[in-house]
């Protein structure tokens, strides 16, 4: 409850119109007066602060918060109320506000049903709702004729929010006492047998520690130096690898021939396509073969026959095909084996376009393997000539040296 001076300052309308209260208020205030009256008749002080138009709400938490909310910091009021009042009392105070003010608190936090979360319990949120709602009602002048009263004075904190809390002081003293006891026990353990520890031993241990630290520093410096060397070597190695990759890429995509630089990265060669004077005829065969090998339609940039036209149906000229992309070339070469399973393309096969040097090298390896399988004497001279049974057969510079001999050997194999 407020004193007379505070009441006149807080509620001037009530203090100027003091009168006898109505029957309901008289019953409540008589209970309050009987519990706080003194032998000299001090109970009349309570009724003097309430007139006939005032409404008294009896709740200890609301009385404490209503009295100190404008006299102390909000955080201090919340801290003391949360420490002193139980969650049940806080919930009852919130319900009391809803019951007493009804529609006046509609839309305010007080009507929100709070639940406990991982950050804070529900009663702390409800306590903040109570303080916020009282402030809101006061701003709207809804508390001009309302007085919050307390009946059970034992359920009121005996100190203000900014006053010294003897309970918290006692708790801090207990924590300090426990800390001092632990320190005392530790010091006692260290000093229980002082003869085992001497200054000389301490100096020896310190010197040993310093020596070990010095060795560690030296080792760390050596390791750091090695790491720096490794870093330098890795940079040099990366540069060499990059240079080698560039060289390999150039050698793969661009091969220097007799006619200059030739890009073979998108080229493939068809073998076994029947000769025809009409280019559209064998071009259609090329399109169907590409689609059969790749599994989808493949676009070409150009396609030409290599060599002169020959009426001999047994000798079909190869067809050089330039595709639109390198990826299409890889796709076609990887699926070229599918042609042998199709009746239309069982005599047609596809190979990658290679440089003359690569083709000659593969031809020499093929001839050499065949001769070895026949049990013949095979040798290769320093200038790149394949000799079979003392007869030159193939040269890396000029190609076949003696086609007739090689043809006879192939016929014998057949």
C-alpha positions as CSV (number, residue, x, y, z in Angstrom):
1,X,0.0,0.0,0.0
2,X,1.0,3.6,-0.6
3,X,1.5,6.1,2.2
4,X,-0.8,9.2,2.4
5,X,1.8,11.5,0.7
6,X,2.5,9.0,-2.1
7,X,-1.3,8.4,-2.6
8,X,-2.0,12.1,-2.9
9,X,0.8,12.5,-5.4
10,X,-0.1,9.4,-7.3
11,X,-3.9,9.7,-7.3
12,X,-4.9,13.3,-6.6
13,X,-8.5,12.8,-7.6
14,X,-8.9,10.1,-4.9
15,X,-7.2,12.1,-2.1
16,X,-9.4,15.2,-2.8
17,X,-12.7,13.2,-2.7
18,X,-12.2,10.9,0.2
19,X,-15.5,9.5,1.5
20,X,-16.9,6.4,3.0
21,X,-16.5,3.4,0.7
22,X,-19.4,1.1,-0.4
23,X,-20.4,-2.1,1.2
24,X,-18.2,-4.4,-0.9
25,X,-15.1,-2.3,-0.5
26,X,-15.8,-1.9,3.2
27,X,-15.7,-5.7,3.6
28,X,-12.4,-6.0,1.8
29,X,-10.7,-3.1,3.5
30,X,-11.9,-4.1,6.9
31,X,-10.1,-7.4,6.4
32,X,-6.9,-5.5,5.4
33,X,-7.4,-3.1,8.3
34,X,-7.8,-5.9,10.8
35,X,-4.6,-7.6,9.7
36,X,-2.6,-4.4,9.8
37,X,-4.3,-2.4,12.6
38,X,-2.3,-1.2,15.6
39,X,-3.5,-0.7,19.2
40,X,-3.7,3.0,18.7
41,X,-6.3,2.7,15.8
42,X,-4.0,3.0,12.8
43,X,-6.3,0.9,10.7
44,X,-8.1,4.0,9.6
45,X,-5.1,5.0,7.3
46,X,-6.1,2.4,4.8
47,X,-9.7,3.5,4.3
48,X,-8.6,7.2,4.1
49,X,-6.8,6.5,0.8
50,X,-9.8,5.0,-1.0
51,X,-13.0,6.9,-1.8
52,X,-16.4,5.6,-2.7
53,X,-15.5,5.5,-6.4
54,X,-12.3,3.5,-6.1
55,X,-12.0,-0.2,-6.9
56,X,-9.7,-2.3,-4.8
57,X,-7.9,-5.3,-6.3
58,X,-6.3,-7.6,-3.7
59,X,-3.2,-9.3,-5.0
60,X,0.3,-9.2,-3.4
61,X,2.3,-9.3,-6.6
62,X,0.2,-6.6,-8.3
63,X,0.5,-4.5,-5.2
64,X,4.3,-4.8,-5.2
65,X,4.7,-4.2,-8.9
66,X,2.2,-1.4,-9.0
67,X,4.0,0.4,-6.1
68,X,7.6,0.1,-7.4
69,X,7.2,0.2,-11.2
70,X,7.6,4.0,-11.3
71,X,10.1,4.1,-8.4
72,X,12.7,1.6,-9.5
73,X,14.2,0.4,-12.7
74,X,12.0,-2.1,-14.6
75,X,14.8,-4.8,-14.6
76,X,15.2,-4.5,-10.8
77,X,11.4,-4.9,-10.2
78,X,11.3,-7.9,-12.5
79,X,14.3,-9.5,-10.9
80,X,13.0,-9.2,-7.3
81,X,9.5,-10.3,-8.3
82,X,10.8,-13.3,-10.2
83,X,13.0,-14.3,-7.3
84,X,10.4,-13.9,-4.6
85,X,7.0,-14.9,-6.1
86,X,6.4,-18.5,-7.2
87,X,5.2,-19.4,-10.8
88,X,1.7,-20.2,-9.4
89,X,1.5,-16.7,-7.8
90,X,2.6,-15.1,-11.1
91,X,0.0,-17.0,-13.1
92,X,-2.7,-16.1,-10.5
93,X,-1.8,-12.4,-10.8
94,X,-2.0,-12.5,-14.6
95,X,-5.4,-14.2,-14.4
96,X,-6.6,-11.5,-11.9
97,X,-5.7,-8.8,-14.4
98,X,-7.7,-10.5,-17.1
99,X,-10.7,-11.1,-14.8
100,X,-10.8,-7.5,-13.5
101,X,-10.2,-5.5,-16.7
102,X,-11.8,-7.8,-19.3
103,X,-12.0,-6.0,-22.7
104,X,-9.5,-3.3,-21.5
105,X,-6.7,-5.8,-21.8
106,X,-7.8,-7.4,-25.1
107,X,-5.0,-7.3,-27.5
108,X,-2.3,-6.9,-24.8
109,X,0.4,-9.4,-23.9
110,X,-1.5,-10.4,-20.7
111,X,-4.0,-12.5,-22.7
112,X,-1.2,-14.5,-24.4
113,X,-0.8,-18.1,-23.3
114,X,2.9,-18.4,-22.5
115,X,4.9,-21.7,-22.8
116,X,8.3,-22.5,-21.4
117,X,11.1,-22.5,-24.0
118,X,14.8,-23.4,-24.0
119,X,15.6,-19.7,-23.4
120,X,13.4,-18.9,-20.5
121,X,10.5,-20.4,-18.5
122,X,6.9,-19.4,-18.9
123,X,6.5,-17.5,-15.6
124,X,9.3,-15.0,-16.5
125,X,7.4,-14.1,-19.7
126,X,4.1,-13.9,-17.8
127,X,5.8,-11.5,-15.3
128,X,6.9,-9.2,-18.1
129,X,3.4,-9.4,-19.5
130,X,1.9,-8.2,-16.2
131,X,4.3,-5.2,-15.9
132,X,3.7,-4.2,-19.6
133,X,-0.1,-4.5,-19.1
134,X,-0.1,-2.3,-16.0
135,X,1.9,0.3,-17.9
136,X,-0.5,0.1,-20.8
137,X,-3.6,0.6,-18.5
138,X,-1.9,3.5,-16.7
139,X,-1.2,5.2,-20.0
140,X,-4.9,4.9,-21.0
141,X,-5.9,6.4,-17.5
142,X,-7.6,3.1,-16.7
143,X,-6.0,2.9,-13.2
144,X,-7.1,6.3,-11.9
145,X,-9.8,4.7,-9.7
146,X,-8.0,1.4,-9.1
147,X,-6.0,0.5,-6.0
148,X,-3.9,-2.7,-5.8
149,X,-3.9,-4.0,-2.2
150,X,-2.1,-6.8,-0.3
151,X,-3.7,-8.9,2.4
152,X,-1.0,-11.4,3.2
153,X,2.0,-9.2,4.1
154,X,4.2,-12.2,4.5
155,X,4.0,-12.7,0.7
156,X,5.5,-9.2,0.0
157,X,9.3,-8.8,-0.3
158,X,10.6,-6.9,2.7
159,X,12.9,-4.8,0.6
160,X,12.7,-2.6,-2.5
161,X,14.2,-3.5,-5.9
162,X,17.2,-1.2,-5.4
163,X,17.7,-2.0,-1.7
164,X,20.4,-4.6,-0.5
165,X,19.0,-8.1,-0.7
166,X,20.3,-9.9,2.4
167,X,19.6,-13.3,0.8
168,X,21.8,-12.6,-2.3
169,X,24.5,-11.3,0.0
170,X,24.4,-14.5,2.1
171,X,24.6,-16.6,-1.1
172,X,27.6,-14.6,-2.3
173,X,29.3,-15.0,1.1
174,X,28.7,-18.8,1.0
175,X,30.3,-19.0,-2.5
176,X,33.3,-17.0,-1.3
177,X,33.6,-19.2,1.7
178,X,33.6,-22.4,-0.4
179,X,36.2,-20.9,-2.7
180,X,38.5,-20.0,0.2
181,X,38.1,-23.5,1.6
182,X,39.2,-25.0,-1.7
183,X,42.2,-22.7,-1.9
184,X,43.1,-23.5,1.6
185,X,43.0,-27.3,0.9
186,X,45.1,-26.9,-2.2
187,X,47.8,-24.8,-0.3
188,X,47.7,-27.4,2.5
189,X,48.4,-30.2,0.0
190,X,51.3,-28.3,-1.4
191,X,52.8,-27.5,2.0
192,X,52.1,-30.9,3.6
193,X,55.7,-32.1,3.0
194,X,57.9,-29.1,2.4
195,X,61.1,-31.2,2.8
196,X,60.5,-32.9,-0.6
197,X,60.6,-29.6,-2.4
198,X,63.7,-27.5,-2.3
199,X,64.8,-24.4,-4.2
200,X,67.6,-26.4,-5.9
201,X,65.1,-28.8,-7.3
202,X,62.9,-26.0,-8.5
203,X,65.9,-24.3,-10.2
204,X,66.9,-27.6,-11.8
205,X,63.4,-28.2,-13.1
206,X,63.1,-24.7,-14.5
207,X,66.5,-25.1,-16.3
208,X,65.3,-28.4,-17.8
209,X,62.1,-26.8,-18.9
210,X,64.0,-23.9,-20.6
211,X,66.4,-26.3,-22.3
212,X,63.4,-28.3,-23.6
213,X,61.7,-25.2,-24.8
214,X,64.9,-24.2,-26.7
215,X,65.1,-27.6,-28.4
216,X,61.5,-27.3,-29.4
217,X,62.1,-23.8,-30.9
218,X,65.1,-25.2,-32.8
219,X,63.0,-28.1,-34.1
220,X,60.2,-25.8,-35.1
221,X,62.6,-23.6,-37.0
222,X,64.0,-26.6,-38.9
223,X,60.6,-27.9,-39.7
224,X,59.5,-24.4,-40.9
225,X,62.6,-24.2,-43.1
226,X,61.8,-27.6,-44.7
227,X,58.2,-26.6,-45.2
228,X,59.4,-23.5,-47.0
229,X,61.6,-25.6,-49.3
230,X,58.8,-28.0,-50.0
231,X,56.5,-25.0,-50.8
232,X,59.2,-23.7,-53.3
233,X,59.6,-27.2,-54.9
234,X,55.8,-27.6,-55.2
235,X,55.5,-24.3,-57.0
236,X,58.3,-25.3,-59.4
237,X,56.7,-28.8,-59.9
238,X,53.3,-27.2,-60.6
239,X,54.9,-25.0,-63.2
240,X,56.6,-27.9,-64.9
241,X,53.3,-29.9,-64.9
242,X,51.4,-27.0,-66.4
243,X,54.0,-26.7,-69.1
244,X,53.9,-30.5,-69.9
245,X,50.1,-30.4,-70.0
246,X,50.2,-27.5,-72.5
247,X,52.7,-29.4,-74.6
248,X,50.6,-32.6,-74.5
249,X,47.4,-30.6,-75.4
250,X,49.1,-29.0,-78.4
251,X,50.5,-32.3,-79.6
252,X,47.1,-34.0,-79.2
253,X,45.0,-31.3,-80.9
254,X,47.4,-29.8,-83.4
255,X,49.9,-32.0,-85.3
256,X,52.4,-30.3,-87.6
257,X,52.3,-32.0,-91.0
258,X,53.6,-31.3,-94.5
259,X,50.8,-28.8,-95.2
260,X,51.2,-26.9,-92.0
261,X,49.3,-27.0,-88.7
262,X,46.4,-29.5,-88.9
263,X,43.7,-29.6,-86.2
264,X,42.6,-33.2,-85.8
265,X,40.8,-32.9,-82.5
266,X,37.3,-33.2,-84.1
267,X,38.2,-35.6,-87.0
268,X,37.3,-39.2,-87.5
269,X,37.8,-41.5,-90.5
270,X,35.2,-44.0,-92.0
271,X,36.5,-47.1,-93.7
272,X,34.5,-49.5,-95.8
273,X,31.9,-47.1,-97.2
274,X,30.9,-48.2,-100.8
275,X,32.1,-45.9,-103.6
276,X,29.5,-43.7,-105.4
277,X,29.7,-40.8,-107.8
278,X,26.8,-39.1,-105.9
279,X,28.2,-37.6,-102.7
280,X,24.7,-37.4,-101.1
281,X,24.6,-41.2,-101.2
282,X,27.6,-41.9,-99.1
283,X,27.0,-38.8,-96.9
284,X,23.6,-40.4,-95.9
285,X,25.5,-43.5,-94.9
286,X,27.8,-41.4,-92.8
287,X,24.9,-39.7,-91.0
288,X,23.3,-43.1,-90.3
289,X,26.5,-44.6,-89.1
290,X,27.2,-41.7,-86.7
291,X,23.7,-41.9,-85.3
292,X,24.1,-45.7,-84.8
293,X,27.4,-45.3,-83.0
294,X,26.5,-42.3,-80.8
295,X,22.9,-43.2,-80.1
296,X,21.7,-39.7,-81.2
297,X,21.9,-37.4,-84.2
298,X,25.5,-36.1,-84.8
299,X,26.1,-32.9,-86.8
300,X,29.1,-32.8,-89.1
301,X,31.0,-29.8,-90.3
302,X,32.6,-31.4,-93.4
303,X,33.1,-34.8,-95.0
304,X,35.5,-35.6,-97.9
305,X,36.8,-38.8,-99.7
306,X,40.6,-39.3,-99.5
307,X,42.2,-40.1,-102.8
308,X,41.0,-40.5,-106.4
309,X,37.8,-42.3,-107.5
310,X,38.4,-46.0,-108.2
311,X,35.9,-48.2,-110.1
312,X,37.2,-51.3,-108.2
313,X,34.5,-52.0,-105.6
314,X,37.0,-53.9,-103.5
315,X,38.9,-50.7,-102.8
316,X,36.8,-48.1,-101.0
317,X,38.5,-44.8,-100.3
318,X,38.4,-43.7,-96.6
319,X,36.2,-40.7,-95.7
320,X,37.5,-37.9,-93.5
321,X,34.7,-36.5,-91.3
322,X,35.0,-33.3,-89.3
323,X,32.5,-33.1,-86.4
324,X,31.1,-30.0,-84.7
325,X,32.6,-30.7,-81.3
326,X,35.3,-32.8,-79.5
327,X,32.7,-34.3,-77.3
328,X,30.8,-35.7,-80.3
329,X,34.1,-37.2,-81.5
330,X,34.6,-39.0,-78.2
331,X,31.0,-40.2,-78.1
332,X,31.3,-41.6,-81.7
333,X,34.6,-43.4,-81.1
334,X,33.4,-44.9,-77.8
335,X,30.3,-46.4,-79.5
336,X,32.0,-47.4,-82.8
337,X,31.9,-51.1,-81.8
338,X,28.1,-51.0,-82.2
339,X,28.4,-50.9,-86.0
340,X,29.4,-54.5,-86.3
341,X,26.0,-55.5,-84.8
342,X,24.1,-53.8,-87.6
343,X,23.8,-55.5,-91.0
344,X,24.1,-52.2,-92.9
345,X,27.4,-51.3,-91.2
346,X,29.0,-54.7,-90.5
347,X,31.8,-54.0,-93.0
348,X,32.2,-50.3,-92.0
349,X,34.4,-49.2,-89.1
350,X,35.4,-45.9,-87.6
351,X,38.8,-44.7,-86.4
352,X,40.3,-41.5,-85.1
353,X,42.1,-39.2,-87.5
354,X,45.8,-39.5,-86.7
355,X,48.9,-37.9,-88.0
356,X,51.0,-39.8,-90.6
357,X,53.7,-40.5,-88.1
358,X,51.2,-42.2,-85.7
359,X,49.7,-44.2,-88.5
360,X,53.1,-45.4,-89.8
361,X,54.1,-46.3,-86.2
362,X,50.9,-48.4,-85.8
363,X,51.4,-50.0,-89.2
364,X,55.0,-51.0,-88.3
365,X,53.8,-52.5,-85.0
366,X,51.1,-54.5,-86.8
367,X,53.5,-55.9,-89.4
368,X,56.1,-56.7,-86.7
369,X,53.5,-58.6,-84.6
370,X,52.3,-60.6,-87.6
371,X,55.9,-61.6,-88.5
372,X,56.7,-62.7,-85.0
373,X,53.5,-64.8,-84.9
374,X,54.7,-66.6,-88.1
375,X,58.1,-67.2,-86.5
376,X,60.1,-65.1,-88.9
377,X,63.2,-63.1,-88.0
378,X,62.3,-59.5,-87.3
379,X,64.5,-56.4,-86.8
380,X,64.3,-52.6,-87.0
381,X,67.2,-50.6,-88.3
382,X,68.4,-47.3,-86.7
383,X,66.8,-45.3,-89.5
384,X,63.4,-46.9,-88.8
385,X,63.2,-49.7,-91.4
386,X,61.4,-52.9,-90.6
387,X,63.3,-55.9,-91.9
388,X,61.7,-59.4,-92.0
389,X,63.9,-62.3,-92.9
390,X,66.6,-59.9,-94.2
391,X,64.1,-58.2,-96.5
392,X,63.1,-54.5,-96.0
393,X,59.4,-54.3,-95.7
394,X,58.4,-51.0,-94.1
395,X,60.0,-47.6,-93.5
396,X,58.9,-44.9,-91.1
397,X,59.9,-42.3,-93.7
398,X,58.6,-43.8,-97.0
399,X,56.0,-46.3,-95.8
400,X,55.9,-49.8,-97.5
401,X,59.2,-50.6,-99.2
402,X,58.1,-53.8,-100.8
403,X,54.4,-54.2,-101.0
404,X,54.6,-57.3,-103.2
405,X,56.5,-59.2,-100.6
406,X,54.2,-58.1,-97.8
407,X,51.1,-59.0,-99.9
408,X,52.5,-62.5,-100.5
409,X,53.0,-63.0,-96.8
410,X,49.5,-61.8,-96.1
411,X,48.2,-64.3,-98.8
412,X,50.1,-67.1,-97.2
413,X,48.5,-66.2,-93.8
414,X,45.1,-66.4,-95.5
